[in-house]
Amino acid sequence: MKVEIDQSGRIEQLDTNTIIGYANGHSDAVEIQVSTKRKLKQQLSSRLYPNRDLPAVIFAVCIFILIFKNLKITAIDIDEEYSGKEEIITKTLDKLLKSTKHPTYITIRFRRIGKNSPAHYLVWNLHREKRNPKYRRLLLSEILSWFWRK
């Protein structure tokens, strides 16, 4: 199954929650609260990644958490949120997929998703609603646990 991934409220915007979701017949999304983003930035800055790469790496980890439970996904089209950081996002996703020892290979592409995409519609509406119990909030500990994987 191929899905499109989009986000509303960028990771580096520390005054609004971030919603990352996919859609294409099936849909799922995760939310990262402002307080979680601030703590992530505080704990990860200058330790592991340069500040300029940190949002792209966090974005990739959140995408991985989002798609990890759906083993039927074989291809993802990611909106060009972080131009010039595609290699960092791809390498992070590849490393996380290999760390799970999951045999599935996922094709990763970057392209402009657009406002007519079901993924854009999903995340935009969830961001506007502020909270939907169907989609889960990512905890700081859950996100950080994927940073320490070998």
N, C-alpha and C positions, 0 to 999 in steps of 0.2 A: 504494500500500500504506500502511495506517495502522498505526502502532506505538505502544506505550506505553513511556515512559522512566522509569526509577527509579534511585535511587542508594542505596548502602549505605556508611555511613561518610562523614559530611558533609565537605565541602571544608574547613571551618574547624576540624575536629577534627584537631589536629596530632599525635595519638598513634596513629592508625590509618589504614591505606590506604583510599582511596576507590575504589569500583567504580561505574561508570555504565554502564547497559546498556539495550537495548531487546529486546522480544520481541513476537511476534505471528505465529506460524508460522515465521518466521526470527528469528534472534537474533544479537546481537553485543554486546560489552562492551569497555570500556577500564578500565585501572587506573591510578591516580595514587598513587605511593608517598609516604610521609610526608616523606621528604627533599625530594622534588620540590615538595610543597605548602609546605614551609617556605621553600624558595628562591623560589617564586613570590610568597609573601607578602612576603618581604624585598625582592624586586626591584620589585614593583608597588605596594606600600603608599605612600600619599601622593604618589606620582609621577603616576599617572593617575587613580586612582579613590579615593574616600573608603573608609576601612576597612570601613564598614558595607555598602558595595555590592560590595566586591571578591569575596567568595565567590560571589555570584550571577553576576557577570561571568565568573569562572573556570568555573563550572558551565555557563554558556551556551557558552563556547568549547569545552569538553570535549564537550558534546552535539553541537556542530557537527562536531568532528573525528570523532566516532562515526558520525554519519549521512552525512557528506560522501561517503564512498566508495560508498554505496548510493543510486544515483540513482532508484530506484523508489519511494522513500518520498515520499508526497504529503501525509501528515498525521501529526502527532505529538501525543500526549497526555502531558504532562509532569506527574509527581507534584508536588503542592504542597509542595515542600521549602522554598521561600523565600517564604512568604506576604508580600504587599506588595511583592515585587520582580519580579512577573510582567512589568511593563513594561520593566524593565531587561533581563531575559532575552530578551524578544521583540525589543527593539530591537537587542541584540547579535547575535542569530541572524539577523535581517533584514540587518544591515550585513555580516555575514560571507557570507551567501548572495549578496548583490549584488556583493561584492568578487570572487567567483569567476566572475562573469558567466555563471552557470548559469541557463538559462531556466526551470527548474522552480520553481514556487511551492509552498511547504510551509505548510499550515494548522497553526497552533500553538494548542493549548488546554492549559489547566491544570485538573487535577482530582485528587481523591484516588484514587490507584491501588488501594490496598488489598492485603492479604496474599494474596489468591487470584489476583492477576495473574501471568501468566507472567514479566513483567519483574521483579517483586518477588522471585519465586522464584529467578530467574536470579542477580540481583545479591546476594541474601542468601546463597545457597549458595556463590557465588564468593568472597564476603567471608569466609565461614566457612572455606573450603578454604585460604585464604591465597594460592594460586597455581594457575593453570590455564594451561598453555602455549598453549591455543587462543585465548586473548584476550591482547591486547597491552598492554604498559605504555606510557604516554605519557611521553615525555622532556621535560625542561624546555625544551629548544630548540624542540621541536615546538609546544608550547603557546604559548611566547612569540612564535613566528613569526607567529601569527594576531593578536597584539595590535598589531603594527606595520603591518598591512595598511591601505590607504587605503579 
